[in-house]
Amino acid sequence: MAMCAYSEVLGLLAAAPTPAGILTFRLSPGVQNDTRRLLGKHKDGSTTPEEESELDRIGDLEHILIALKARARQQLDQVSEQ
C-alpha cells in the first residue's frame, strides 16, 4: 500500500503540476481506505510489525505532502499579492 501511495505522489510530481494542482491532489480512494483500515487496526492494537512499518511510511509521505501543499499555498499567495 505504501508503495502505491508513493507511486501516486511520484506520478503527481512527474506531471509537473501547478501549485493549484498540488493543493487539490488527494491519494486514491483505495489508498485512503487501506490507510483507514490500518489505522483502525493500530488503534485496537492488532497490527503486525509489517503493518506498523506501512503506517510509518504512509506517515512520512503525509509529511511530505503537507510540506508540498504548504509551499504551493505560499506560491499562490505570492502571485495573488502581486
N, C-alpha and C positions, 0 to 999 in steps of 0.2 A: 504494500500500500504506500509506504513512504516513497518508494521508487516511482510510483505512478504520480504522486504529488510533485516530486522533483521534476519529473518529465513534463508535467503540465506547466510548471513555472519556467523551465528552460524553453518550452515552446513559446511562451509569452515573450520572454526576453529575446529569443531569436527572431521574432516578428518585428523587432524594433518599435515597440508600442509608444504611443503618445503618452504624456502624463495622465490624460483623461482615461486612456485605455488601461493604464496600470491601476488607477483608482477603481475602475469598475470590474477588474479581474476577480474572479472567485474560482476556487477549486471546484472540480466537477462534483455533482451530487453524489456519485459513487464514492469518491474520496471523503467527502463530508460525512456520509453515512457510516463508512468504515471507521472514521475517526471518532464519531459519536459512540459507536459500538465499543471501541477500545476504551474510551473514557468511562463508559458505564462499567465495564469490567474492572477498570482501575479503581473506580470509586468503591466497588464492592469487594475489592481485594482478590479478584480471581484471574488477574493477568499472569501470563507466563513471562519469564525473563525476555524472551524474544518479542513479545507484545510490548513490554516496557521499553525495550530498545526502539521499537517502531514509534511509540509515543514520543520518546526523546527526539527522534529525527524529525517527526512532524512538528514538534515544538520549536526546534531550531529553524525549520523552514518558515514557520509562522513569524518568528522574529525577523527573518529576512524580508518577508512580505510587508511587515509593519514598517520596516525601515525604507523599503522601496516606495511604499504609499506615502510615507511622510515626506520623502524627497519630491515625489510627484506633486504633492499638495503645495509644497514650497514653490516649485516651479510655476504652477498655475497661479499662485498668489502673486508672484513677482510679475508675471505677464499682465495680470489684471490691474496692478498698481501703476503700470506704465501708461 
